Amino acid sequence: MLPPTLDVAQERGADGRALIAAFVAGNEVMIRIGRATMASTVTITLADGRRLQGHAENGILKPGELEDKFLRLTRRTLGEPGAAALFERLQRLENEADLSWLAVQQ
């Protein structure tokens, strides 16, 4: 979601506040759609025939799960300190004056 938002912001000459507002609004829409459509049921059948089943109404992570998932997915590439530092910086994104550091390097 962020790279397209950055592209549109640059194309339209948007400032940082407008970029962040657009990004937040887009994420809010995605979250609302996700809450309405991401219900899932998982069934596991054990070797002895017993069935275990769990159901989740949405795909929203509980407190602490986002950081854990982010670190698991990024630490191999960034290293533990780099992944942790990036996660913390992203948590304070609204305080960033310039978001060009988020651009993907070609």
Secondary structure, 3 states (H helix, E strand, C coil): CHHHHHHHHHHHCCCHHHHHHHHHHHHHHHHHHHHHHCCEEEEEECCCCCEEEEEECCCCCCCCHHHHHHHHHHHHHHHHHHHHHHHHHHHCHHHCCCCHHHCCCC
